Amino acid sequence: MAEEAVQEIKIEDDNIEEDFSNAFGDEEERESLHNIDEKKEDLKTHSKIRSNLCGTIIKLDTGYSKTTLQTTKEMVLDDLGLIHSGFVFGAADYAAAVAVNEPNVVIIGSRSKFLAPAKIDDLIEFEAKAKFEDSRKREIKVSGFINEVKIYEGVFQAIVLEQHIFKTKIKNAGRSYR
């Protein structure tokens, strides 16, 4: 009897699944969505970041950034096309760093809420607003949306260092970065 119930549920689930078989195709079309980085010349941080993994800058102002992340097959964790939340978090982290836009900004903490899942071929738009621009410490609020539906919200803490973190002596680190 239990097996019949499981089979019945499986049949119902099979009827509502989305077909992602054509979503794993044309790389060129997907890559073209990332060629929007017109504000990249104003960027002072994260110059070597891979936009296909962390996002593309759409808008950059003092204390503000808008970025997008086009989800791809490399981010998928199952057969239904669910995107691993680490890619969403990484893109939110990038949006936060871009909003600060200082050469030696380091994210030192965060609180995140994943409000809804992302799937393959979703375009996630992140908006980041930084506070405390006259201080070395910054707080950045980041929201992520798919088609105006909020899927992510987080608060990041950052610090702006005088030099690269690997060239900074950190108390009690017990590790050499040179």
C-alpha positions as CSV (number, residue, x, y, z in Angstrom):
1,M,0.0,0.0,0.0
2,A,2.8,2.4,0.8
3,E,4.5,1.6,-2.5
4,E,1.3,2.5,-4.4
5,A,1.2,5.8,-2.6
6,V,4.8,6.5,-3.5
7,Q,4.2,5.6,-7.1
8,E,1.1,7.8,-7.2
9,I,3.1,10.8,-5.8
10,K,5.9,10.1,-8.3
11,I,3.5,10.1,-11.2
12,E,2.0,13.5,-10.0
13,D,5.6,14.9,-9.6
14,D,6.5,13.8,-13.1
15,N,3.5,15.8,-14.5
16,I,4.7,19.1,-12.9
17,E,8.4,19.0,-13.7
18,E,9.8,21.6,-16.0
19,D,11.8,20.4,-19.0
20,F,15.4,21.7,-18.8
21,S,16.8,19.5,-21.6
22,N,17.2,22.5,-24.0
23,A,18.6,24.7,-21.3
24,F,22.0,23.1,-21.4
25,G,22.8,24.2,-24.9
26,D,24.2,27.3,-26.7
27,E,27.1,28.7,-24.6
28,E,27.6,31.7,-26.9
29,E,24.0,33.0,-26.4
30,R,24.4,32.7,-22.6
31,E,27.8,34.4,-22.6
32,S,26.5,37.4,-24.5
33,L,24.3,38.2,-21.6
34,H,27.4,39.0,-19.5
35,N,28.9,41.5,-21.9
36,I,27.2,44.5,-20.2
37,D,30.2,45.5,-18.0
38,E,30.2,49.1,-19.3
39,K,31.1,50.4,-15.8
40,K,34.1,48.1,-15.3
41,E,36.5,50.9,-16.2
42,D,35.3,52.7,-13.0
43,L,35.9,49.6,-10.9
44,K,38.7,49.8,-8.3
45,T,38.3,46.3,-6.8
46,H,37.9,42.7,-7.9
47,S,39.5,43.3,-11.3
48,K,40.1,39.6,-12.0
49,I,36.6,38.3,-11.0
50,R,34.9,36.0,-13.5
51,S,31.6,37.7,-14.5
52,N,30.2,34.3,-15.6
53,L,30.5,33.1,-12.0
54,C,30.0,36.2,-9.9
55,G,28.0,38.6,-12.0
56,T,28.1,41.6,-14.3
57,I,28.1,45.2,-13.3
58,I,25.0,47.1,-14.7
59,K,25.3,50.3,-12.6
60,L,28.0,51.7,-10.3
61,D,27.7,54.8,-8.2
62,T,29.2,55.9,-4.9
63,G,28.0,53.4,-2.3
64,Y,25.7,51.7,-4.8
65,S,25.9,48.9,-7.3
66,K,23.5,46.9,-9.5
67,T,24.8,43.6,-10.9
68,T,23.3,40.6,-12.7
69,L,24.1,36.9,-12.6
70,Q,23.0,34.7,-15.5
71,T,22.7,31.2,-14.1
72,T,24.3,28.5,-16.1
73,K,24.6,24.7,-16.2
74,E,27.9,24.9,-14.3
75,M,25.9,26.1,-11.3
76,V,23.3,23.4,-11.3
77,L,23.1,20.8,-8.5
78,D,20.4,18.5,-9.7
79,D,18.5,17.1,-12.7
80,L,15.7,19.8,-12.2
81,G,18.1,22.7,-12.8
82,L,18.3,24.0,-9.2
83,I,21.2,26.5,-8.7
84,H,23.5,25.9,-5.8
85,S,23.0,28.8,-3.3
86,G,26.8,29.4,-3.1
87,F,26.7,31.0,-6.6
88,V,23.8,33.3,-5.4
89,F,25.8,34.2,-2.3
90,G,29.0,34.8,-4.4
91,A,27.2,37.1,-6.7
92,A,25.7,39.0,-3.7
93,D,29.2,39.3,-2.1
94,Y,30.5,40.7,-5.4
95,A,27.7,43.2,-5.6
96,A,28.6,44.3,-2.0
97,A,32.3,44.7,-2.8
98,V,31.4,46.7,-6.0
99,A,29.2,49.1,-4.0
100,V,32.1,49.9,-1.7
101,N,34.5,50.1,-4.7
102,E,37.8,50.5,-2.9
103,P,40.9,48.7,-4.0
104,N,41.5,46.8,-0.7
105,V,37.9,46.1,0.4
106,V,37.5,42.8,2.2
107,I,34.2,41.2,3.2
108,I,34.5,40.1,6.8
109,G,31.0,39.0,7.7
110,S,27.5,38.6,6.5
111,R,23.9,37.5,7.3
112,S,22.0,36.0,4.5
113,K,18.5,34.8,3.7
114,F,17.7,32.7,0.7
115,L,14.0,33.5,0.1
116,A,13.4,31.5,-3.1
117,P,15.3,29.1,-5.3
118,A,17.0,30.0,-8.6
119,K,17.1,27.7,-11.6
120,I,19.2,27.4,-14.7
121,D,18.9,30.3,-17.1
122,D,17.5,32.7,-14.5
123,L,18.8,36.2,-14.6
124,I,19.3,37.4,-11.0
125,E,19.6,41.1,-10.5
126,F,21.4,42.3,-7.3
127,E,21.2,45.8,-5.8
128,A,23.7,46.7,-3.1
129,K,23.7,49.9,-0.9
130,A,26.7,50.7,1.3
131,K,26.7,52.8,4.5
132,F,29.4,54.5,6.4
133,E,31.4,55.8,3.5
134,D,33.6,58.0,5.7
135,S,34.8,55.0,7.8
136,R,37.0,52.0,7.1
137,K,34.2,49.7,8.2
138,R,31.2,49.4,5.9
139,E,27.8,47.8,6.0
140,I,26.2,46.8,2.7
141,K,22.6,45.7,2.2
142,V,22.2,43.5,-0.8
143,S,18.9,42.3,-2.4
144,G,18.6,39.8,-5.2
145,F,15.6,39.5,-7.6
146,I,14.4,37.3,-10.4
147,N,11.7,39.1,-12.4
148,E,11.0,41.5,-9.5
149,V,10.5,38.6,-7.0
150,K,13.0,38.9,-4.1
151,I,15.0,35.7,-3.8
152,Y,17.8,36.9,-1.6
153,E,18.6,39.5,1.0
154,G,21.7,40.0,3.0
155,V,23.8,42.4,5.0
156,F,27.6,42.3,4.5
157,Q,30.3,43.8,6.7
158,A,33.4,45.0,5.0
159,I,36.6,46.7,5.9
160,V,38.8,48.9,3.7
161,L,42.4,48.1,4.3
162,E,45.4,50.4,3.5
163,Q,47.0,47.6,1.5
164,H,46.1,44.2,0.1
165,I,45.1,41.7,2.9
166,F,48.0,39.4,2.0
167,K,50.4,42.3,2.7
168,T,48.7,43.3,6.0
169,K,49.9,41.9,9.3
170,I,47.0,40.3,11.1
171,K,47.2,39.7,14.8
172,N,47.0,36.1,15.8
173,A,46.7,34.9,12.2
174,G,49.6,32.5,12.6
175,R,50.0,32.3,8.8
176,S,52.2,34.0,6.3
177,Y,50.7,35.1,3.0
178,R,54.0,35.9,1.3
